[in-house]
Amino acid sequence: MAHYLVTGHTGFKGAWLTLLLKSRGHEVSGLALDPLPGSLFERAHISSDLTHDFRVDVRNRDGVVDSFQQAKPDVVIHMAAQALVREGYRDPIGTYETNVNGTLHVLQASDATDSVTSQLIVTTDKVYRDDGLRRPYVESDPLGGKDPYSASKAIADILAQEYFHNERTKPGAIARAGNVIGAGDFSRERLIPDIIRAHQSQQTLLVRYPEAIRPWQHVLDCLNGYLVLEGHVSTGTTGEWNFGPEPGDLASVKDVVGISADILQCSIGTALARDTDSFVEGEYLVLDSSLAKQKLGWEGKIDFSLAVAWALGGLGLEPGALRGEIESQILEFEKFSVARSVG
């Protein structure tokens, strides 16, 4: 089994990835900032699963390099980022420094660490330049960004492409995905956590873009795509790869709220949020994942309805029970061979 170093392991996706890797028998170390209070990382006691738990800011090049050389990982999965569109508007400098310089430091640290054999740089579905055509984006589409988060991730993506193309670092590939959902997400400014908070407090849910279409995907389908891709890097696979839901699973913000209300068997009142800060997000974002299906053999296993149901599965659970729910979902996921739905 391999030793993985996951950057951003204290975040939502990082916590899930750690548990998924451990369930498959791998050794895992992590490098990230301290977790937010009440995060999944804390509630599920993820630190106990790690060989090394480095609390290092990826903007600190020397700290990143030292951590890599101390851990001596075989595989690096880089997910550490400032990952919120609206936070990018509030702190553009920190967003660019983390997402661009942080990626550069990881690439350099991988090159300086003899044990590293492959790496995966995770960017986002939002790296694509919005052409207004309302069609699924393919990997060859132009990159861009109309906000600091999207632009910074597009720059990081291009940076990684250059490093891999010119063999300036260890072999690797780039994964693009986004809008993942799953149990244990307590983050602010994300739809499922906001739905849960509104349900628990019996307050009105404020939504900013009710008609916005997003590539909603269960976190396990996304992370499994990353690991499938990483497994192909050792055989010479590189390039950029989309991982998104089936075309039939496209849904709006309003659709997510509606199916959540059905699953929770309650009424969720909504109101349009009236922003005073003029933050802008795109109305339509869909990925074409045909390349990953055809070339990597990857396929999503969880359809939209089940993804939402599983994302709500941790509602009200104590930390130990929450971890048990996640581990149970991982075991069930590993048994799936095709996409399934809620009966």
C-alpha positions in Angstrom: 0.0 0.0 0.0 1.1 3.6 -0.7 1.8 6.5 1.7 -0.3 9.5 0.6 0.3 13.1 1.6 -2.9 15.1 1.4 -2.7 18.9 1.5 -5.8 20.5 2.8 -6.6 17.4 4.9 -8.3 19.4 7.7 -11.0 20.5 5.2 -14.2 18.7 4.3 -12.9 16.9 1.3 -9.6 16.2 3.0 -11.3 14.5 5.9 -13.4 12.3 3.6 -10.3 11.5 1.5 -8.3 10.5 4.6 -11.1 8.1 5.7 -11.4 6.7 2.1 -7.7 6.1 1.8 -7.5 4.5 5.2 -10.4 2.2 4.4 -8.4 1.0 1.3 -5.4 0.2 3.5 -3.2 3.2 2.7 -1.0 5.2 5.0 -2.0 8.9 5.1 -0.2 12.1 6.2 -1.6 15.6 6.0 -0.5 19.2 5.6 -2.9 22.1 6.2 -4.0 24.9 8.4 -5.7 24.1 11.7 -9.3 22.9 11.2 -12.2 25.3 11.8 -14.0 24.8 15.1 -16.7 22.1 14.8 -15.4 20.9 11.5 -15.7 17.3 10.2 -12.0 16.8 10.8 -12.5 17.6 14.5 -15.8 15.8 15.0 -14.6 12.6 13.3 -11.2 12.6 15.1 -9.3 12.4 11.8 -6.0 13.3 13.4 -5.9 9.8 14.9 -5.7 8.3 11.4 -2.6 10.2 10.3 1.0 9.2 10.3 2.0 12.9 10.2 -0.3 15.8 10.9 1.5 19.0 9.7 -0.1 22.3 10.4 1.6 24.4 7.8 0.4 27.2 5.5 1.1 26.3 1.9 2.2 29.9 1.4 5.2 28.9 3.6 7.5 27.3 1.0 10.2 26.2 3.4 7.6 24.7 5.7 6.0 22.8 2.9 9.3 21.4 1.6 10.4 20.4 5.2 7.1 18.6 5.8 7.4 16.6 2.5 10.9 15.5 3.3 10.0 14.5 6.8 6.9 12.5 5.7 8.6 10.9 2.7 5.3 10.1 0.9 4.8 8.1 -2.3 1.9 10.1 -3.6 0.8 13.7 -3.1 -2.7 14.9 -3.5 -2.9 18.7 -3.4 -6.2 20.1 -2.3 -5.2 22.9 0.1 -6.8 26.1 -1.1 -8.9 29.1 -0.3 -12.0 27.4 -1.7 -14.9 29.9 -1.5 -15.9 32.3 -4.2 -17.3 34.9 -1.8 -14.2 34.8 0.4 -12.2 35.4 -2.7 -13.9 38.8 -3.1 -13.3 39.6 0.6 -9.6 38.6 0.6 -8.3 38.6 -3.0 -4.6 38.8 -2.0 -4.8 35.9 0.4 -6.8 33.9 -2.2 -4.2 34.4 -4.9 -1.3 33.8 -2.6 -2.8 30.5 -1.3 -4.1 29.1 -4.5 -1.2 30.1 -6.8 1.9 30.3 -4.7 0.7 27.4 -2.6 0.4 25.2 -5.7 3.9 26.3 -6.8 5.3 25.3 -3.4 3.7 21.9 -3.5 5.1 21.2 -7.0 8.6 22.3 -5.9 8.3 20.2 -2.7 7.4 17.2 -4.7 10.4 17.7 -6.9 12.7 18.0 -3.9 11.4 14.8 -2.2 13.0 11.6 -3.6 10.2 9.3 -2.3 7.4 11.0 -4.3 6.5 9.0 -7.4 3.3 10.8 -8.5 1.1 13.7 -7.6 -2.4 15.1 -8.3 -3.2 18.8 -8.4 -6.8 19.5 -7.7 -8.2 22.7 -9.1 -11.9 23.3 -9.7 -14.8 23.3 -12.1 -14.7 27.1 -12.0 -11.4 27.3 -13.9 -13.3 27.5 -17.2 -13.9 30.9 -18.8 -17.6 31.6 -18.8 -18.6 31.9 -22.5 -22.3 32.3 -21.8 -23.2 29.3 -24.1 -24.8 27.2 -21.3 -23.1 24.0 -22.4 -20.9 21.4 -20.5 -17.3 22.4 -20.4 -14.7 20.0 -21.8 -11.0 19.9 -20.8 -9.8 21.7 -23.9 -12.0 24.8 -23.3 -10.3 28.1 -22.5 -9.6 28.9 -18.8 -10.4 32.1 -17.2 -12.2 33.6 -14.2 -14.4 36.6 -13.4 -13.7 36.5 -9.7 -10.6 36.1 -7.6 -11.2 32.5 -6.6 -11.9 31.3 -10.1 -9.0 33.3 -11.6 -6.6 32.1 -9.0 -7.5 28.5 -9.6 -7.2 28.9 -13.3 -3.7 30.4 -12.8 -2.8 27.4 -10.6 -4.1 25.0 -13.2 -2.0 26.6 -15.9 1.0 26.7 -13.6 0.7 22.9 -13.0 0.2 22.3 -16.7 3.5 24.1 -17.4 5.3 22.1 -14.7 4.1 18.8 -15.9 4.6 19.6 -19.6 8.2 20.6 -19.1 8.9 17.9 -16.6 9.9 20.4 -13.9 8.5 18.2 -11.2 7.4 14.6 -10.5 4.8 13.0 -12.8 1.3 14.2 -12.2 -2.1 15.2 -13.5 -4.8 17.8 -12.8 -8.3 17.1 -11.6 -11.3 19.5 -12.0 -14.5 19.0 -10.1 -16.6 21.0 -7.7 -19.9 21.4 -5.8 -19.4 18.2 -3.8 -21.8 17.3 -1.1 -21.7 14.8 1.7 -22.3 14.2 5.4 -20.5 16.2 7.9 -20.1 19.4 6.0 -20.6 22.3 8.4 -19.0 25.0 6.2 -20.4 28.4 5.8 -21.8 29.7 2.5 -22.5 26.2 1.2 -26.0 25.0 0.3 -26.4 21.7 2.2 -25.0 23.0 5.5 -27.2 26.1 5.1 -30.2 23.8 4.5 -29.4 21.8 7.6 -29.0 25.0 9.7 -32.3 26.4 8.5 -34.0 23.1 9.2 -32.6 22.8 12.7 -33.4 26.4 13.6 -36.8 26.5 11.8 -35.6 29.7 10.1 -36.0 30.9 6.5 -33.2 29.7 4.2 -31.7 32.6 2.3 -30.6 31.7 -1.2 -28.7 33.9 -3.6 -29.2 32.1 -7.0 -32.2 29.7 -6.8 -32.1 28.9 -10.5 -28.3 28.4 -10.7 -27.3 25.1 -12.2 -24.3 23.4 -10.6 -22.6 20.0 -11.0 -23.7 18.6 -7.7 -21.8 15.4 -6.9 -21.4 13.2 -3.8 -17.9 13.7 -2.4 -17.1 9.9 -2.7 -17.7 10.0 -6.5 -15.4 13.0 -6.8 -12.7 11.5 -4.6 -12.9 8.2 -6.2 -12.3 10.0 -9.5 -9.2 11.6 -8.1 -7.8 8.2 -7.0 -8.6 6.5 -10.3 -6.7 9.3 -12.1 -3.8 9.1 -9.7 -3.6 5.4 -10.3 -3.1 6.0 -14.0 -0.3 8.6 -13.5 2.2 5.8 -12.9 1.5 4.5 -16.4 2.2 7.8 -18.0 -1.2 9.5 -17.8 -1.1 13.2 -17.4 -3.2 16.2 -18.5 -6.4 17.7 -17.2 -9.5 15.7 -16.3 -13.1 16.6 -15.4 -15.1 14.7 -12.8 -18.8 15.6 -12.7 -22.3 14.1 -12.4 -24.3 12.5 -15.2 -26.1 14.9 -17.5 -29.5 13.6 -16.1 -28.4 14.6 -12.6 -28.1 18.4 -13.3 -30.0 20.3 -10.8 -30.6 23.9 -9.7 -30.2 25.3 -6.2 -34.0 25.3 -5.9 -34.0 21.6 -6.8 -31.6 20.8 -4.0 -33.7 22.6 -1.5 -36.8 20.8 -2.8 -35.4 17.3 -2.6 -33.9 18.0 0.8 -37.3 19.0 2.1 -38.8 15.8 0.8 -36.0 13.7 2.5 -36.3 15.6 5.8 -40.1 15.4 5.5 -40.5 19.1 6.3 -41.1 22.4 4.7 -38.1 24.6 4.1 -39.0 28.3 3.7 -36.8 30.2 1.3 -36.2 33.9 0.6 -34.0 35.6 -1.9 -30.9 36.9 -0.3 -30.3 40.6 -1.0 -26.6 41.0 -1.1 -25.2 44.5 -0.5 -21.6 43.5 -1.4 -22.2 42.9 -5.2 -20.5 39.5 -5.2 -21.3 37.8 -8.5 -21.4 34.0 -9.3 -22.2 32.3 -12.6 -25.7 31.0 -13.2 -24.7 27.8 -15.2 -21.8 25.5 -14.6 -21.7 21.9 -15.9 -18.8 19.6 -16.7 -18.4 17.0 -19.5 -16.7 14.0 -17.9 -16.6 11.9 -21.1 -12.9 11.8 -21.2 -12.5 10.3 -17.7 -15.2 7.7 -18.5 -13.6 6.7 -21.9 -9.9 6.8 -21.0 -9.8 6.1 -17.2 -12.9 3.8 -16.9 -14.3 6.1 -14.1 -18.0 6.3 -13.6 -20.1 8.0 -11.0 -21.9 5.6 -8.7 -24.3 7.9 -6.8 -27.1 9.7 -8.5 -28.4 13.1 -7.4 -31.2 11.8 -5.1 -29.0 9.5 -3.2 -26.2 12.1 -3.0 -28.5 14.5 -1.3 -29.9 11.8 1.0 -26.4 10.7 2.1 -25.3 14.4 2.5 -28.2 14.8 5.0 -27.3 11.5 6.7 -25.1 13.1 9.4 -27.9 15.4 10.6 -27.9 15.7 14.3 -25.4 12.9 14.9 -22.8 13.1 17.7 -19.1 12.9 16.6 -18.7 9.1 17.1 -22.0 8.4 15.3 -21.1 10.8 12.5 -17.9 9.0 11.8 -19.7 5.7 11.9 -22.2 7.0 9.3 -19.4 8.2 7.0 -17.6 4.8 7.3 -20.8 3.0 6.6 -21.4 5.1 3.5 -17.8 4.4 2.3 -18.4 0.6 2.7 -21.7 0.9 0.8 -20.1 3.0 -1.9 -17.4 0.4 -2.5 -20.1 -2.2 -3.2 -21.7 -0.1 -5.9 -21.0 -0.8 -9.6 -23.5 1.5 -11.2 -25.3 4.7 -10.3 -28.2 4.1 -7.8 -31.1 6.1 -6.6 -33.3 6.4 -3.5 -36.2 4.0 -3.6 
